[in-house]
Amino acid sequence: MKLDQNTIKQLAEHLDNCQLNQQDTLKITEQHPDMDWDDAYAIQDEIRARKLARGLKVVGLKAGLTSFAKMKQMGVEVPVFGFMTDDYTVQDGGEVKVSELIHPKVEPEIAFVTKAPLKGPGCHIGAVLAATDFVMPGIEVIDSRYRDFKFDLKSVIADNTSASRFVVGGQPVGVEGLDLRTTGIVLEVNGVPMAFGAGAAVLGHPAAAIAMLANHLGARGEEIPAGTMILSGGITEAVAVKAGDNVTLRVQGMGSCSLRFV
């Protein structure tokens, strides 16, 4: 690590306040160009500690920048990982207040729910599928705290991978006999199809993102507990939204989920 604990706490407070106050900021690596990957995740950990201290609870994990389309869009080459707290939860068909966000975008995802713990190193797609209770459609609302969505990989890790809101719904489906690589999705905004894709857009198989998360946590002495909900990453590029937009994700064989922006 390159940053001292006081600097990590200050940066976490700054990013946390940016989210609370709907205020954007320049990416933090501009002031701390020498920060490393451990620093970035340490800042994220401190943000999580701040949220927990306010009485929030972690309700899920997420992989980000996992689709080749998303990597190209953001100019990065390595997935990132973060967490979801209960204040991010939106009921299926529920509302998201644009006034509480900075510049929201939506991503279509396949959500996994585990029935057994997963821990790296050496976690692979087969282990993930064996530990999966079911999968279901999910929409993540990302809202980078960085101005104009301009960031580098370390900055976005520190910012909890732009996490802000999410909804899951549709029909939970077991993975036995299901080929998630060819599972198709359509993301609609106001009834108009805006993005199309299939599960293979996420690292060749959505479960690969879960395996990478387990290996990432394993390197830190942590694991994915049984019963964890995990968003496996955007299948397509992110789509910007505004007040008045209704967003629906339809996933082949899993039904749909939706939310609306007000």
C-alpha positions in Angstrom: 0.0 0.0 0.0 1.1 3.5 -0.8 -1.4 5.6 1.2 -1.4 6.0 5.0 -4.5 5.1 7.0 -5.4 8.8 7.6 -5.4 9.5 3.8 -7.5 6.4 3.1 -10.1 7.5 5.7 -10.1 11.1 4.2 -10.7 9.8 0.7 -13.4 7.4 1.8 -15.2 10.3 3.7 -14.9 12.5 0.5 -16.4 9.9 -1.8 -19.1 8.9 0.7 -20.1 12.5 1.1 -20.1 13.0 -2.7 -22.7 10.2 -2.9 -24.7 11.5 0.0 -24.8 15.1 -1.4 -25.1 14.2 -5.1 -21.9 16.0 -5.8 -19.4 14.9 -8.4 -15.6 15.1 -8.1 -12.4 14.5 -10.1 -11.0 11.0 -9.9 -8.9 10.6 -6.8 -5.8 9.4 -8.6 -5.2 12.9 -9.9 -4.2 13.9 -6.4 -2.8 10.4 -5.5 -1.2 9.0 -8.7 0.9 6.5 -6.7 -2.0 4.7 -5.0 -2.2 1.0 -5.7 -4.9 -1.7 -5.9 -4.7 -2.4 -2.2 -5.2 1.3 -1.5 -8.3 1.4 -3.8 -10.0 -1.6 -2.0 -9.0 -0.2 1.4 -10.9 3.0 0.6 -13.8 0.9 -0.5 -13.7 -1.0 2.7 -13.6 2.2 4.7 -16.7 3.4 2.8 -18.4 0.2 3.7 -17.5 0.7 7.4 -19.0 4.2 7.2 -22.2 2.8 5.8 -22.4 0.1 8.4 -21.8 2.6 11.2 -24.9 4.5 9.9 -26.9 1.3 10.4 -27.0 0.1 6.8 -26.5 -3.6 6.0 -24.7 -5.3 3.1 -27.3 -7.2 1.1 -25.2 -8.3 -1.9 -22.0 -8.2 -3.9 -21.3 -7.1 -7.4 -18.8 -7.5 -10.2 -18.3 -4.5 -12.5 -16.8 -3.8 -15.9 -17.1 -7.5 -16.7 -18.5 -7.3 -20.2 -16.2 -6.7 -23.2 -18.6 -3.9 -24.2 -18.3 -2.2 -20.8 -14.6 -2.6 -20.7 -14.3 -0.9 -24.1 -16.7 1.8 -23.1 -14.7 2.7 -20.0 -11.3 2.0 -21.4 -10.3 -0.7 -18.9 -9.2 -4.3 -19.1 -9.8 -5.8 -15.7 -13.1 -6.4 -13.8 -13.7 -4.8 -10.4 -15.7 -5.8 -7.4 -17.9 -4.0 -4.9 -20.9 -4.4 -2.5 -24.5 -3.4 -2.3 -26.2 -2.0 0.8 -29.9 -2.2 1.7 -30.5 1.5 0.9 -29.7 0.5 -2.7 -32.6 -1.9 -3.0 -35.5 -1.1 -5.2 -38.6 -3.3 -5.3 -39.5 -4.7 -8.7 -41.5 -2.1 -10.5 -40.4 0.5 -7.9 -39.2 4.1 -8.2 -35.7 5.6 -8.2 -35.5 9.3 -7.3 -33.2 11.0 -9.8 -32.7 13.8 -7.3 -30.8 11.4 -5.1 -28.3 10.6 -7.8 -25.7 12.4 -10.0 -25.9 11.0 -13.5 -27.5 7.5 -13.4 -27.1 4.8 -16.0 -28.7 1.3 -16.1 -27.1 -2.0 -16.9 -28.8 -5.4 -17.6 -27.4 -8.2 -15.5 -28.0 -11.8 -14.4 -28.1 -12.1 -10.6 -26.9 -15.2 -8.8 -28.0 -16.4 -5.4 -25.7 -18.9 -3.7 -26.8 -22.0 -1.6 -23.2 -22.8 -0.5 -20.2 -20.7 0.3 -17.6 -20.0 -2.4 -13.9 -19.3 -1.7 -10.8 -19.0 -3.7 -8.1 -19.5 -4.8 -9.0 -21.9 -7.6 -12.7 -21.1 -7.8 -14.0 -21.9 -11.3 -17.2 -21.8 -13.3 -18.2 -25.3 -12.3 -17.8 -24.6 -8.6 -19.9 -21.5 -9.0 -22.7 -23.3 -10.8 -22.7 -26.1 -8.1 -23.0 -23.5 -5.4 -25.8 -21.5 -7.1 -29.3 -21.8 -5.8 -30.9 -19.8 -8.6 -30.4 -17.0 -11.1 -32.7 -14.1 -12.0 -32.9 -10.9 -13.9 -31.3 -7.8 -12.4 -30.9 -4.1 -13.3 -28.1 -2.2 -11.7 -28.3 1.6 -11.6 -24.7 2.8 -11.6 -23.9 6.4 -10.6 -20.2 7.2 -10.6 -19.2 10.0 -8.2 -16.6 11.1 -10.8 -17.3 14.0 -13.1 -18.6 13.0 -16.5 -18.1 9.3 -15.6 -14.4 9.8 -16.2 -12.3 7.5 -14.0 -9.5 5.0 -14.0 -9.7 1.5 -12.5 -8.3 2.4 -9.1 -10.5 5.4 -8.7 -13.7 3.4 -9.6 -12.7 0.6 -7.2 -12.4 3.1 -4.4 -15.8 4.5 -5.3 -17.4 1.1 -4.8 -17.6 0.5 -8.5 -20.2 3.2 -9.0 -22.9 1.3 -7.1 -26.1 3.1 -6.3 -29.3 1.1 -6.8 -30.5 -2.2 -8.1 -33.6 -4.3 -8.7 -34.0 -8.0 -9.1 -37.2 -9.9 -10.1 -38.7 -12.1 -12.7 -38.7 -15.9 -12.2 -35.9 -17.5 -10.2 -34.4 -20.3 -12.2 -32.1 -23.1 -11.2 -28.9 -23.4 -13.3 -29.0 -27.1 -14.0 -29.5 -27.6 -17.7 -29.4 -23.9 -18.3 -26.8 -22.5 -20.7 -26.2 -19.0 -19.4 -23.8 -18.2 -22.2 -26.6 -18.2 -24.8 -29.3 -16.7 -22.5 -30.6 -13.6 -24.3 -31.6 -10.3 -22.8 -33.4 -7.2 -24.0 -33.2 -3.9 -22.1 -36.1 -1.5 -22.8 -36.5 2.1 -21.9 -40.0 3.5 -22.2 -41.0 0.3 -24.2 -38.2 0.8 -26.8 -35.5 -1.8 -27.0 -32.2 -0.1 -26.2 -29.7 -2.9 -25.7 -29.5 -6.6 -26.7 -27.1 -9.2 -25.5 -26.4 -12.7 -24.2 -24.7 -14.0 -21.1 -21.5 -14.8 -22.9 -20.8 -11.1 -23.1 -19.7 -11.3 -19.4 -16.3 -12.9 -19.6 -17.6 -15.7 -21.8 -19.9 -16.9 -19.1 -21.6 -14.9 -16.2 -20.4 -17.5 -13.7 -16.8 -16.6 -14.6 -17.4 -13.2 -12.9 -18.6 -14.9 -9.7 -15.5 -17.2 -9.8 -13.2 -14.2 -10.2 -15.0 -12.5 -7.2 -14.5 -15.6 -5.1 -10.8 -15.7 -6.0 -10.5 -12.0 -5.3 -12.0 -12.4 -1.8 -10.0 -15.6 -1.2 -6.8 -13.6 -1.6 -8.0 -11.4 1.2 -9.0 -14.3 3.4 -12.7 -13.8 2.7 -15.4 -15.8 1.0 -18.8 -15.5 -0.6 -21.3 -16.9 2.0 -24.2 -19.1 1.3 -27.3 -17.1 0.6 -25.4 -14.2 -1.1 -27.0 -12.3 -4.0 -24.4 -11.3 -6.6 -24.8 -9.1 -9.6 -22.5 -10.6 -12.2 -21.9 -7.5 -14.3 -23.4 -5.6 -17.2 -24.1 -7.6 -20.3 -24.3 -4.5 -22.5 -23.0 -1.0 -22.4 -24.6 1.2 -19.8 -27.6 3.3 -20.9 -28.1 6.8 -19.5 -31.6 7.5 -17.9 -33.5 10.5 -16.7 -36.6 11.3 -14.7 -39.7 9.9 -16.4 -37.9 6.9 -17.8 -39.3 3.4 -17.3 -36.7 0.6 -17.6 -37.5 -3.1 -18.1 -35.1 -6.0 -18.5 -36.4 -9.2 -20.2 -34.2 -12.3 -19.8 -34.9 -15.4 -21.8 -36.5 -18.0 -19.6 -36.4 -15.8 -16.5 -39.1 -13.2 -17.1 -38.5 -9.6 -16.4 -37.9 -6.9 -13.8 -38.4 -3.2 -14.0 -38.0 0.2 -12.3 -38.9 3.8 -13.1 -37.1 7.0 -12.6 -38.9 10.0 -11.0 
